[in-house]
Structures are given as C-alpha cells and as structure tokens.
C-alpha cells in the first residue's frame, strides 16, 4: 500500500494538468508553421530558419554596438504583429524644396535606441521634422506576396489610373540610392527575387515590403532588419552603423561579417515558406454579411481579397491564388496618417496597403490588446477605420453611414481574416 500511494499521487497530478496548463491553441489561431507539402529538405531548412529567426544574438556574436532588438522574433512574437513597445523609430526631414532627406549625417533614417556596454545609443536629432513609429507586421504568408509578378502590380496601377473616384494606388519605385542600407551587390540582391520580379521601371525597382514598400524582396527585408534592428553585418551590408557623434563603430574582436549569407538566405527561406494566416468562421452568416458590406463600402478596392503568384521554385508558391487583402500599392491616406516621414518615392502621406489576413489574430501576439495601423495608434478596428482619410475617405464615410448592426457585421468579417 505504501508503494501505491506515490504512484496514485503521480497519476492524480498528471490527470490534473489540464487545470494547470492552458490548452494547446487551435491550428486556426497559429501564425507560425511551414507550408503544407514541403519536402523533407525544405522542412529541415525551414526549421533551421525558424531557429535563426528566434536566435537571441549577443555582443560576442556581433550584436550592436547600436541596436533596437536582440532577435527577429522579439518584434514578431509568434510570427504575429508586433507590440508598440518593440517598435522602430525612423526619422528624416522635409526640406523647403519639398525633398525628403533621411538625415544620414545625423544618424538617420533609423533610431537605434539601445547600445552594448561601453557605447551610447543614438538620440533623435533636433533637425528631424518627420518622425514615425513602426510596429512589426505579421510575417506569415510573406512568400506569397513576394511571388506576385511585377506585371500584376503594374496592371493594378494602370487600372487605378482609370478610376474616377479618387483612388490612385501606385507602385513604389526604389533605387539603390533610396535603400535604407546600401548593398555591395545589387545583382546578388535581385537574383533572389525569382522570375517575374526585379523589373526595372524608369531606372528603379518595384518595392513591396515594409510599411512604405521600400524593400524589393524578402532578402533585402531580412538583411536590412539584421543591420538596422540588430547591428549585424552581412556580406551585402558589411558596414557597421555609424553613430552621429562617435562616427563609425566597430567591435574589433567580433569577426566580420557577423552573419553569413548562407544564414541570411536560410532566414529568408523561412519567411518564404511560412504558411499564410488562417481564416476562421468564414461560413458564419455574420461574416458572410460583413464580407458583402466590405465590398459595398469599397474597402476591397485597395484591400484586394485575392491575388495570384507567378512562377516560383517552391511548388506551393508556384502560380496559386491566395487571399491577403492587399494590392501592395501605395495610397495617399490623408493628413491623419501623415507622419512627415517617407522612404523611396512615396509621399509622406502614402502607405502601402496593409495585408489584412491575420488581422483577427493580432491581439494574440500583442498581449490581448490590439494595436492597429503602422504605429499601433488605433486600439480598435473601429478606430483604425476612423484614421482612413485621403483616398480612403469615401470608404470611411460609407462605413459611418452603415447601421450599427451592419458596422458590427463588417468588423466581425475583419476579425475572421
């Protein structure tokens, strides 16, 4: 009997674990995970990329000396939308001639607010007239967005030019001189885009990633984040961040570059092969009714529900339809969302149409409270709609004209995405 008591105690303890530990989240609430159908080698590489994405770098591995975060994952918890506490600050100035400059001589365009021991972080310069706060977006499904052909985006731009309702979406055009961080080899950067991408338009390239669509592909987005967010150098971006008061910074005992291009490509592959955010409750009558209202108030003009990829070496991304709710174009959002800051060829009031997939899961990665728009200023979806001006002003007015029940149906639809 004495021997049975400990055994019974263990059994009872295990049986009671459900009351101690939270249940596993439903698959429809998970943003991380690979595309279905990857072959074994691809799954292995995806897993390696996952580890690198969440790796916490130390100063001994090249972190800093100036940085914002210590890992990619800290700005994209669970691959979801980031929290404003882990956001980025970027700045510049709009001159009297109307030309925006990133104030590189004053430490722009990104503020590295942290530093390793022995160094001081950057400070926002007095000359900055445009300052914006950027929250990390959901990273699931980015491979699908990268795989859309440039011609598709140019066709969207052409169609917008024919509209008579004031909607004038256009592609972002960026050149090497517009890059947040210069690269040593434009050819190597473009080679990762794949067929149908990397089109030269008026001497510039079509951007599609970032809140201002200033990155042309996921490799550039990855390298820029490693460099500007963590102070990690790579072969394509080998320069240490300069401190406006201290000049070029270098930690002599840290090998350069800090991150191999092999690892950078592995992180990029991880982002390319993340599954897209799942839908929930698509057949619910309230959701169906809300979807019709979404189209009725013209939200779907810019937040296009369906896109199609071009050719891609990953079979699951090759010429398939997907549903991101974006046209990847820049749109003038009016004075409400004009931070006086910009990148590439965008106006300070222009923003890339944010993909809405995963919108209903944002709160799960933000501590249970939603922070919407590029800087998290809106705490509810209703508030986010209220900030939509400029080309979206008519849609905002049409939403406001809906009955309370109809508005709630549309919001229910957004939460299902």
N, C-alpha and C positions, 0 to 999 in steps of 0.2 A: 504493500500500500504506500509505504514511504517513497518507493521509486516512482509510483504512478503520479504522485502529486506534482512534481516538477513538469512531467510530460503534459498533464492536463492543463497546467498553468500556461505552458507554451502554446498549446492548441487554442486555448481561450484567447490568449494575447493575439495570435495570428488572426483568429476569427473576428477580432475587434478592430483590425487595422483599417477597415473601411470607414470606421468612425474617427480615425486619427488622421489618415492621409486623404487628401482630396482625390476624387475620381479622375481617371485619365480623361483629358479633353477629347471631345468628339473630333473625328477627322475633318468635319466641316468647319472647325474652329482653328485649325492648324494652318499656319502660313509657310512653315518650313517643310522640306521634304522634296525628293527628286521627282522629275517627270516619270510617269509610268512607262515601262517598256525599255528603259536604258539597258544596254548590255553590261555584262559584269565589269569590263574595263572602265566603262563610263561611270558606273555606280561607284567604283573604287576611287576614281578621280574626283567625283562629286564629293565623296566623304572626306578626301584629303583637303579639298577646297573649303568644306564646312569647318574643318579644324583650323585652317588658316584664317578663315573669316572671324572666328571667335577667339583666336590666339591673342593673349594679352602680352604685348611687347614691353620689354624693359629697356632702360638706357644702354645696358650692355649689348643689346641686340640692335641698337640704332634709334630707339625712340627719342624724338626730340632733336636737338635741345629744346626747341619750341614745338608745342603740340596742343591739340584740343582733347583728344581721347587716346586711350591705350589699345583699342581694338576696334575692328569694324563693327562687331556685334554690339558694342555699347551704345551705338547710335541707332541700331535697328534691332531692338530686343525681340527675340523670336522671329526675326526677319520681318517684323511689323513696322508700323510707323513710329518714329522716334518721339521722345518726350522733349519739350522745350528746354528742360534742364540740361540736355545733352546736345543742344542745337549748335549751329555755327553762326558766327557773325561775319558778314562781309561788308566792305565799305569802299567808297570812292568819292569822286566829286564831279559835279556837272559844271563845266566852265561857262563863262559868259557867251562863248561862241556856240553853246549848246552841245558840245562834245564831251562825252563822259570819259574820265580817266580813272584807272584803278589805283592810282596813288602808290605805285610800287616803291617809289623812293621813300615813302612814309610807312612801308610795311604792308601795303595792300596787295591783293584785294581781300585777304582773309586774316582775321584776327586770331592768332594763336594765344589763347588766354592762360596757358599753363606752360611750365618750363621745368626741366630736370634740375636737381640741386646744383647750385653754382651759377645758374643763369636766371635772368629776369624775363617774365613774359612780355609780350607786346602790349602796348596801350593804344586805345583808339585815338588817332591823331586829331588835333583841333581842325585840320583842314578838310575833314570828311564831311561832305554835305549830304551824301546818300549812304544810309546805313540800313542793312536788312538783317533779319534773324531768320535762319533757315532750319527747319526741322527735317530730320531724315525721313525719306519716304519708305513705303513698303517695297521690299526688294523682290518679292515673289513675282514670277512672270516676266521679268525683265528680258529674258531671252527671246520671248515672243515679240516684244516691242523692237528689239534690235534687228529682228529678222524681217521686218516690214521693208519692202523695197523703197528706195528714194523716189522712184516714179510715182508710187502711190501717194506719198506726201505732196509731191508737186502737183498731182492731179487734184488733191484736196484743195490746195492753194488756188488753183485755177478755178475750181468750182466756187470757192468763196468769193473770188473776184467778180463773179457774175451775179452775186446775190444783191438784192435791193433793200435788205432790211438792216444794213449797217454792220453785219458780221463780216469781218475781213481777216480771217485767220491766214497766217503766212508762215513759211518755213523759217527757222532760224539759220542764218548763214554765219559760219565762223571760219576764220583763217588762223594760221599758226600765230599770227600777231595778236589774236584775240584769246588764245588759250590761257586758262588760269595759270598753268605752268608750261613753259616751253618744253619741247621734246627734241631729242637728239636725232631721231629718225622718223620723219613723217611717213615714209614708205612702210616701215615696220608697224607703225600705229594703224595705218589704213589697211594693212594686209589682214588684220583680224576682223575686219568688217564683213567679209564674205561677198559673194556676187550680188550685184544689185544695190550695194551700199557703197558709200565713199564717193558719190558723184560730185564732180567739180561744177559749181554754179557761180559764174562771174568771179572765178578765182578763189572761191570759198567752198566750204563743205557744209552739208546739212547736219545740224545738231538735233539731238532728240532726247538726251538725258540731262537731268538736273532741272531745277525749277524754272530756269531760263533756257533750257535746251541747249546749253553751251558745250556739252560733250557729244562727240560724234559717234562713239561706240562704248561698249562696256569696258574695254581695255583702258581707254582714256579715263573713264569714270573711276576705275579701280586705281590706276596709277596716281591720279590726282588726289583721291582720298588718302592713299598711303602717304603721299607727300605733304599735303596741306593739313590733314587732320592729325597725322601721327609723326610727321617729320621723318618719314622713312624714304630713303633714296632708292632708285632703281636705275638700270642702265639707260632707260629712255628719259628719266627725270633724275639725273645724278647730282643736281645742285642742292646743297643744304639751304634751308630757309634763311634769308638774311634778316637780321634784327635792325630796324631803322636807326637805332642808337649805337649798337655794338658792331654792326657790319656783318660779314659772312661768319657763320657759326659752324664749328666742326669739332667733333669729339675724336681726338687723334687715335684712341685705342679701339675704335669701332671700325671694322672692315667696311669698305665702300665697294659697290653699293650695298645698302643694308638688306634689301630683298631681291632675290634672284628673279629674272624674268620668267623662269620656269614656275616659280611660286605665284608670281603675278598672273600668269596665264591660267594657273590652276584655280585661283580665286575667281577669275573671270569666267572660267568654265562652270564653276559652282553657281554663279549668278545666272548664267545662260540656261542651266538645267534645273533651276528651281521650279517647282510646279507653280501654276498661276493660282491666285486666291480663289477659294471655292465659293460657289453660290449657296444660299440657304433659303429654303421656303419659297422657291420660285413659283410653285403652283398654288400658293396661298392666294385666295381671292383678293385680299387687300393688296398684296404685292402685285398681282396682275393688274388691278385697277390703277395702282400707283405708277406702273410702267407705262400705261396709256397716258396718264397725266404728264409723266416725264417727257414724253414725245410731244404732247399737246402744248406745253409751255416752252417748247423749243430747246430744252436742255440737251437733247440728243443731237442737235446740230453740231455742237463742239465736242460734247462727251459722247462720241460715236460708239454705240454699243458693240459693233462688230468690225474687226479688221482681218486682214489675211496676210500671212507671211509669204516671203519669196523662197528661193532655194536656200537650203541650209544643210550642212554636213550632218547635223543631228536629225535623225528621221522624224522625231516627234515635233520638230520645229519647221519641217520642210513643207511649205505650201499648205498650211492648215488655217482654218478660221478660228478666231478666238475673240473674247469679249472683254476688252479692257476699259471701255467708256472713255476714250480719248481720241483726238485726231493728231496728236503730237505737234500741233501748230501753236504759234504764238498768237495771243489775242490781247487786245487792249482792254484791261479790266477797270479802267477809270481811276479817278483820284483816290477812291477808298483804298485801293491796293497799290498805290504808287509810293514806293519807299525811297524814291530818288536814287536807286541803285540799279545797275544793269550789267549784263555780260553780252559779249558778241555784238550782234546787230540789233538787239532788242531795245525798244524804248523802255524807259524806267517804269512805265505802267503796263508793259506787256509781260505776260507769263505764259508758259506752255500749259496747255490744257492738262490738268492733273488727271491721271487714270483714276477711275472711281472704284475699280474692283478692289475688294478687301476693305472698303470704307466702313462696313458694319462691324469689322473686327478691330478697328483702330483702338478702341478703348482697352482691349485686352492687353495690348503692348504698351499702353500709356498709363497704367496704374488704375484703371477703372474709370477714368475721366477723359473724355475726348478733348483733343486739341487739334482743331482743323485749320485749313489753309496753310500757306507756306511757312508761316511763323507760329502757328498754333494759337493765334489771337482769338479765334472763334471757339467757344466752348460747347456749342451745339450745332447740329446741321442747319437748324433754322437760322442761327446767327451767321453761319458760313454763307448761306444763300443771300443774306442781307448785305454782305460786303460785295456782292457781284454787281459791279457797275460797268460803264463803258459798253462794250459790245454785248454784255450780258444783262444790261439794264432792262431790256424788254422782257427777258425771261423772269427776272426778279419781279417785275410789275405783274406779269401773268400769274406767278406763284402767289403774290399777295392778294390777287383778285379771286383766288380759289376759296371755296368754303373751308371752314376749319376741318371738317371731316376729309375733304379732298386733299388738303395740305398734309394731313396725317397719313393718308394713303401714299402720297408721294414720298414722304420721309420714311415710311415703312419699306417702300421699294428700295430706297437708297441703303437702308440698313441690311437689306438682303444681298447686296452686291459683295 
